[in-house]
Amino acid sequence: METPPNYWDHPDWWDEGSADTSGVAFVAERRLGDVLRDTWAFFRANGVEFGLGLIVLAAPVVFANVLVTLAAGTTHGTVAALTNVALSGFVRFAAWEAGAGVLWLAQHALSLAALAVLVAATFAYLSRYTQGHAGGITPDVLWQDTRPLLAPVGATFLVFGAALLGLHTLARLPMVGGLVWLGGLFALTAVGSLWTVAMAYETDHLPDGLRRVSALLGGRAGPGAMRERLRPTLGIVAMALLVGVVVQPVAFVLGVVARMGDAVGGVLGGTVLVAVEVLGLALLPVVALPTVAATFVYGHLLALEQRDAAPPPSFPAGDGATGASEAAPSPAAWS
């Protein structure tokens, strides 16, 4: 299968005639409900192939975390970490002298690495999918497209981790700490997710990606134009909340089982931990859905940018036209 043009060497791949030949148009104007609808429709139609690729690519990192966890003697399930945005207790200085802190930090690093693989593979799959290659995107093909995305996506996660630590510190402020935490988390989920999409598809430099998102969200001046851009970004947050509602209870149960394995110890306890991570792998495609929603929102912003940059339509003389722009077409429907 020929590798489709994408990423930084050809950032306008979505404008080519071969692009958007799948069931959904990547670049299309969407409302908030459209983002949720399209994300779910994508997963329903392609969940098996999409999920298999993500699981195969993330499995080595997940099981590396299992080995570190067995060596550390303390449970730190990868899936639980992927859904725990607080990262509470990230620094435990008291444990460093005994060496446990290094292993504990390695556990978190591997969890973030698994998340980077998950998100990068999601972008790689969507790149193939929007060009009509669904049904032939094997894990091997997906890995070839995922590798060049790992560095830029991983860089954004380092920034996100630092921002989350800052928010965790600000959350301790009296009276307003909780509001600062929620507001910061809201902005980080929405804008930060779009930043990651820009890093995947348009640039591999952090400042350039942030400037690109700022330009897409800014658009033309006026409150109406801003609402048109910002409302669909709520779809990213809404999808993240829906995923949390589904995944967190399952992750909690798996975490309890893993703790029981810790208490048993020995070969049986290690077997329980491995089984927990195997079961947790099945959740990874669901965890990736906010990234799919962010990609569709990014396509919405690109559609608005292209619409604003297009010249006004011309009309033959004498047809009574005022020269006003025609109404924008409705979002492409899923087939």
C-alpha positions in Angstrom: 0.0 0.0 0.0 1.4 3.4 -1.0 2.0 5.8 1.9 -0.4 8.7 1.5 1.1 12.2 1.5 0.7 13.8 4.9 2.5 15.4 7.8 4.9 18.2 7.6 6.4 17.5 4.1 2.9 18.0 2.6 0.6 19.8 5.0 -2.2 20.4 2.5 -2.9 16.8 1.9 -6.5 17.2 2.9 -7.1 19.6 -0.1 -6.0 17.1 -2.8 -8.5 15.3 -5.0 -7.5 12.0 -3.3 -8.3 13.2 0.1 -11.6 12.9 1.9 -12.6 9.8 -0.1 -13.9 8.0 3.0 -17.3 8.1 4.5 -16.6 11.4 6.3 -15.1 14.7 5.0 -12.2 15.7 7.3 -12.6 19.3 6.3 -16.3 20.2 6.8 -18.2 22.8 8.9 -19.6 21.1 12.0 -21.8 22.0 14.9 -21.2 20.7 18.4 -23.7 17.8 17.8 -22.0 17.0 14.5 -18.6 16.4 16.3 -20.2 13.9 18.7 -22.2 12.2 16.0 -19.2 11.9 13.6 -16.9 10.6 16.3 -19.3 7.9 17.3 -20.2 7.0 13.7 -16.5 6.6 12.9 -15.9 4.4 15.8 -19.0 2.3 15.1 -18.0 1.7 11.5 -14.2 1.2 12.0 -13.8 0.3 15.6 -12.4 -3.2 15.0 -9.7 -2.2 12.6 -9.0 1.0 14.4 -8.9 -0.6 17.9 -6.7 -3.5 16.8 -4.1 -1.2 15.4 -4.0 0.9 18.6 -3.8 -2.2 20.9 -1.0 -3.8 19.0 1.1 -0.7 18.9 0.5 0.3 22.5 0.9 -3.3 24.0 4.8 -3.3 24.2 4.8 -0.1 26.2 2.0 -1.2 28.4 3.8 -4.5 29.2 7.0 -2.7 29.8 5.1 -0.8 32.5 4.0 -4.2 33.9 7.7 -5.2 34.3 8.6 -2.0 36.0 5.5 -2.3 38.3 6.6 -5.8 39.3 10.1 -4.6 40.1 8.7 -1.6 42.0 6.3 -3.7 44.0 3.6 -1.0 43.8 0.7 -1.0 41.4 0.5 1.7 38.8 -1.8 0.4 36.0 -1.3 2.1 32.6 -5.0 2.4 31.9 -5.7 4.0 35.3 -2.9 6.5 34.6 -4.3 7.3 31.2 -7.6 8.3 32.7 -6.2 10.1 35.8 -5.6 13.6 34.6 -4.7 14.9 38.0 -1.4 13.0 38.3 -1.7 13.6 42.0 1.5 12.8 44.0 3.6 13.1 40.9 6.7 13.9 43.0 7.4 11.7 46.1 10.7 12.9 47.4 10.6 10.7 50.5 10.9 7.6 48.3 13.9 8.6 46.2 16.5 7.6 48.8 15.3 4.0 48.7 15.3 4.0 44.9 11.5 3.5 44.7 11.0 7.0 43.4 13.0 6.2 40.2 10.8 3.2 39.5 7.7 5.2 40.3 8.8 7.9 37.9 9.5 5.3 35.2 5.9 4.0 35.7 4.5 7.4 34.9 6.9 7.9 32.0 5.8 4.7 30.5 2.1 5.6 30.9 2.7 8.9 29.1 4.6 7.0 26.4 1.6 4.7 26.0 -0.6 7.7 25.6 1.8 9.2 23.0 1.7 6.0 21.0 -2.1 5.9 21.3 -2.7 9.5 20.1 0.0 9.3 17.4 -1.5 6.1 16.0 -4.9 7.7 16.1 -3.7 10.5 13.9 -1.9 8.1 11.6 -5.1 6.0 11.2 -7.3 9.0 10.5 -4.8 10.2 7.8 -5.2 6.9 6.1 -8.9 6.6 6.7 -9.8 10.0 5.2 -8.1 9.0 2.0 -10.2 5.9 1.6 -7.8 3.2 2.9 -10.1 1.9 5.6 -10.2 -1.9 5.5 -6.5 -2.3 4.6 -4.8 -0.4 7.5 -2.9 -3.2 9.2 -0.9 -2.6 12.4 2.3 -2.8 10.3 1.2 0.0 8.0 -0.1 2.0 10.9 3.3 1.7 12.7 5.1 3.1 9.7 2.9 6.2 9.7 2.9 6.5 13.5 6.7 6.6 14.0 7.3 10.2 12.6 4.5 11.5 14.9 5.9 10.2 18.2 8.4 13.0 18.8 6.0 16.0 18.2 3.1 14.3 20.0 5.4 13.3 22.9 6.6 16.9 23.1 3.1 18.2 23.5 2.5 15.7 26.3 5.6 16.9 28.2 4.1 20.4 28.1 0.7 19.1 29.1 2.3 17.3 32.1 3.9 20.5 33.2 0.6 22.4 32.9 -1.2 19.7 34.8 1.3 19.9 37.6 0.9 23.7 37.7 -2.9 23.3 37.8 -2.6 20.8 40.6 -0.6 23.4 42.6 -3.1 26.2 41.9 -5.9 23.9 43.0 -4.6 24.3 46.5 -5.5 28.0 46.5 -8.3 28.9 49.0 -11.7 29.7 47.7 -10.8 29.9 44.0 -8.5 26.8 43.7 -11.3 24.5 42.4 -12.5 27.0 39.8 -8.9 27.5 38.6 -8.4 23.8 38.3 -11.7 23.2 36.4 -11.2 26.2 34.1 -7.6 25.3 33.3 -8.5 21.7 32.7 -11.3 22.8 30.3 -8.9 25.0 28.3 -6.1 22.4 28.3 -8.5 19.7 27.0 -10.0 21.8 24.2 -7.1 24.0 23.0 -4.4 21.6 24.0 -6.0 18.8 21.9 -6.2 21.1 18.9 -2.5 21.9 19.4 -1.7 18.2 19.3 -3.6 17.9 16.0 -1.6 20.8 14.6 1.6 19.1 15.7 0.5 15.9 14.0 -0.6 17.4 10.6 0.9 20.8 10.0 4.2 21.4 11.9 6.6 19.6 14.2 7.6 22.8 16.2 5.7 23.5 19.4 5.5 27.4 19.0 4.4 27.1 15.4 1.7 24.6 16.3 0.4 26.9 19.0 0.4 29.9 16.7 -1.5 27.9 14.1 -4.2 27.0 16.6 -4.5 30.6 17.7 -4.9 31.7 14.1 -7.6 29.1 13.4 -9.5 30.0 16.6 -9.2 33.7 16.0 -10.5 34.0 12.5 -12.4 37.1 11.6 -13.3 39.5 14.4 -16.7 39.5 15.9 -18.6 37.5 18.6 -20.6 35.6 16.0 -17.5 34.3 14.3 -15.9 33.4 17.6 -18.9 31.4 18.6 -18.9 29.6 15.3 -15.3 28.5 16.1 -15.4 27.9 19.8 -18.7 26.0 20.1 -17.6 22.9 18.3 -14.5 22.7 20.5 -16.9 21.8 23.3 -17.3 18.5 21.5 -13.8 17.6 22.5 -14.6 18.3 26.2 -17.9 16.5 25.9 -16.4 13.4 24.4 -13.7 13.4 27.1 -16.4 13.5 29.7 -18.3 10.7 28.1 -15.2 8.6 27.9 -14.5 9.3 31.5 -18.0 8.1 32.5 -17.4 4.9 30.6 -13.8 4.2 31.4 -13.3 5.4 34.9 -15.5 2.8 36.6 -13.9 0.0 34.6 -10.4 1.4 35.4 -11.4 1.6 39.1 -12.5 -2.1 39.2 -9.3 -3.1 37.4 -7.3 -1.1 39.9 -9.0 -2.8 42.8 -8.2 -6.2 41.3 -4.6 -5.1 40.8 -4.3 -4.1 44.4 -5.6 -7.5 45.4 -2.9 -9.0 43.3 -0.3 -6.9 45.2 -1.7 -8.2 48.5 -1.4 -11.8 47.3 2.1 -11.3 45.8 4.3 -13.9 44.2 3.6 -15.6 40.9 -0.2 -15.4 41.4 -0.1 -11.6 42.1 2.1 -11.0 39.0 -0.3 -13.0 36.9 -3.2 -11.0 38.2 -1.4 -7.7 37.3 -0.7 -9.0 33.8 -4.3 -10.0 33.4 -5.4 -6.6 34.5 -3.3 -4.9 31.9 -4.5 -7.3 29.1 -8.1 -6.4 30.0 -7.2 -2.7 30.2 -5.8 -2.8 26.6 -9.4 -3.2 25.4 -10.2 0.3 26.7 -7.5 2.1 24.7 -9.6 2.6 21.6 -12.3 4.2 23.7 -9.7 6.4 25.4 -8.6 7.6 21.9 -12.1 9.0 21.0 -11.4 12.6 22.3 -8.5 12.6 19.9 -10.8 11.7 17.0 -13.2 14.4 18.1 -10.4 16.9 18.2 -9.4 16.0 14.6 -12.9 16.6 13.4 -13.0 20.0 15.2 -9.7 20.9 13.6 -11.2 20.0 10.2 -14.1 22.3 11.0 -11.7 25.2 11.7 -9.9 24.5 8.4 -13.2 24.6 6.6 -14.0 28.0 8.1 -10.5 29.3 7.2 -11.0 28.2 3.6 -14.4 29.7 3.5 -13.2 33.1 4.8 -10.3 33.1 2.4 -12.5 32.3 -0.7 -13.4 35.3 -2.9 -17.1 36.2 -3.0 -19.1 34.6 -5.8 -19.7 36.5 -8.9 -23.1 36.8 -10.6 -24.0 37.6 -14.2 -25.2 41.1 -14.7 -28.9 41.6 -14.6 -29.8 38.5 -12.5 -30.8 40.6 -9.5 -28.1 39.1 -7.3 -26.7 41.3 -4.5 -23.3 39.7 -4.5 -23.8 38.2 -1.0 -22.2 34.9 -0.3 -24.3 31.8 -0.6 -25.0 29.8 2.5 -22.3 27.4 3.5 -23.0 23.8 2.6 -24.1 21.5 5.4 -21.5 19.0 6.8 -21.0 15.9 4.8 -23.1 13.0 5.9 -21.7 9.6 6.8 -22.4 6.9 4.3 
